[in-house]
Amino acid sequence: MDGNAEFKRHLFTVSKVLETVLHYEQHPENLNNLLTEKIKFSKDRGYSQASGILYWLHLREKTKWGRQLTGLRPVKDNVFYGDIKLKGKKSLLVFQFDKDKGNLIVDVFRGFYPTHKGILNKILETHPYYFK
């Protein structure tokens, strides 16, 4: 992995499962300010011009869900990547679901997003995944 690419790990547990949407809540002992306490993923229904997206991430904004924030692109089984702007800087997100999608790990590389596809691929290949 790129020596400068530090990440903050977030642990979530599924709270609601609907036909095309999964809701998650962050573990109370793991709360921090990089992501909201509640997040959800909606299946891509082909309305966007983005390609290769399987799910869309939404953050909870006070009393309502925000618009789709980033698309999740597959890396391997139950592993996806996307991006988010934090304090004006593009940041890499790596999502890891366990086998039944009951638990989720989101690793946030604050202020770091590789512009070269080869570097991104190397990070995704060598990332210290939580679920093996």
C-alpha positions in Angstrom: 0.0 0.0 0.0 1.1 3.6 -0.6 2.9 4.6 2.6 1.0 7.8 2.9 -2.5 6.3 2.6 -3.8 6.2 6.1 -7.5 5.4 6.7 -10.0 5.5 9.5 -12.1 2.4 10.0 -15.9 2.6 10.7 -18.0 -0.3 11.9 -21.7 -0.6 11.0 -24.5 -3.1 11.6 -27.5 -3.6 9.4 -30.6 -2.0 10.9 -33.2 -2.5 8.1 -33.4 -4.6 5.0 -35.8 -3.6 2.2 -36.0 -5.0 -1.3 -33.7 -2.5 -2.9 -32.3 -0.7 0.2 -30.0 -1.6 3.1 -29.8 0.6 6.2 -26.8 0.6 8.6 -26.0 2.2 11.9 -22.5 2.9 13.2 -21.4 1.0 16.3 -21.8 3.4 19.3 -18.2 2.8 20.5 -16.9 3.6 17.0 -18.7 6.9 16.4 -16.6 9.7 14.8 -17.2 12.6 12.6 -16.1 11.3 9.2 -19.4 9.6 8.3 -22.9 10.0 9.7 -24.3 7.6 12.4 -26.8 6.2 9.9 -26.1 5.3 6.2 -28.0 3.5 3.6 -27.3 1.8 0.3 -29.8 1.7 -2.6 -29.4 -0.6 -5.6 -28.5 1.1 -8.8 -31.5 1.2 -11.0 -29.8 2.6 -14.1 -30.9 6.2 -13.8 -27.4 7.6 -13.7 -24.9 7.8 -16.5 -22.3 6.2 -14.3 -21.2 2.7 -15.3 -20.2 -0.2 -13.1 -22.1 1.0 -10.1 -24.0 -1.7 -8.0 -25.1 0.4 -5.1 -25.4 4.1 -4.1 -24.4 5.5 -0.7 -26.6 7.9 1.1 -25.8 9.7 4.4 -28.4 10.6 7.0 -28.8 14.4 7.3 -30.6 15.2 10.6 -34.1 13.9 9.8 -33.9 12.9 6.2 -31.7 11.0 3.8 -29.4 12.9 1.6 -29.1 12.4 -2.1 -26.9 9.6 -3.5 -23.4 10.5 -2.5 -21.2 8.0 -4.3 -21.6 4.9 -6.4 -20.0 1.7 -5.2 -17.8 0.0 -7.7 -17.0 -3.7 -7.1 -13.4 -4.8 -6.2 -14.1 -8.4 -5.4 -16.8 -10.4 -3.5 -18.5 -8.1 -1.0 -15.8 -5.4 -1.4 -16.5 -2.0 -3.2 -14.9 1.4 -3.5 -16.2 4.9 -3.9 -15.3 8.5 -3.0 -16.5 11.4 -0.9 -15.6 15.0 -0.5 -14.4 15.8 3.0 -13.5 19.4 3.7 -13.2 20.0 0.0 -10.8 17.1 -0.7 -11.7 13.9 -2.6 -11.3 10.9 -0.2 -11.3 7.2 -1.1 -13.8 5.0 0.6 -13.4 1.2 0.8 -16.6 -0.8 1.7 -16.4 -4.4 3.1 -19.6 -6.3 3.7 -19.6 -9.6 5.6 -21.1 -12.7 3.8 -24.7 -12.0 4.8 -24.3 -8.2 4.6 -25.2 -7.9 8.3 -22.0 -6.1 9.2 -20.1 -3.5 7.2 -16.7 -1.9 7.4 -16.1 1.5 5.8 -12.5 2.6 5.6 -12.2 6.4 4.9 -8.9 7.7 3.4 -9.5 11.3 4.4 -8.0 13.8 1.8 -6.5 11.0 -0.2 -7.7 9.7 -3.6 -5.2 8.3 -6.1 -5.5 10.0 -9.5 -3.6 7.1 -11.2 -5.7 3.9 -11.8 -2.6 1.7 -11.2 -2.1 3.2 -7.7 -5.8 2.8 -6.9 -5.6 -0.9 -8.0 -2.5 -1.5 -5.9 -4.2 0.0 -2.8 -7.3 -2.1 -3.3 -5.2 -5.3 -3.8 -3.0 -4.8 -0.7 -5.6 -3.2 1.6 -5.7 -4.8 5.1 -9.3 -6.1 4.8 -11.2 -6.8 8.0 -13.3 -9.7 6.5 -11.2 -12.4 4.9 
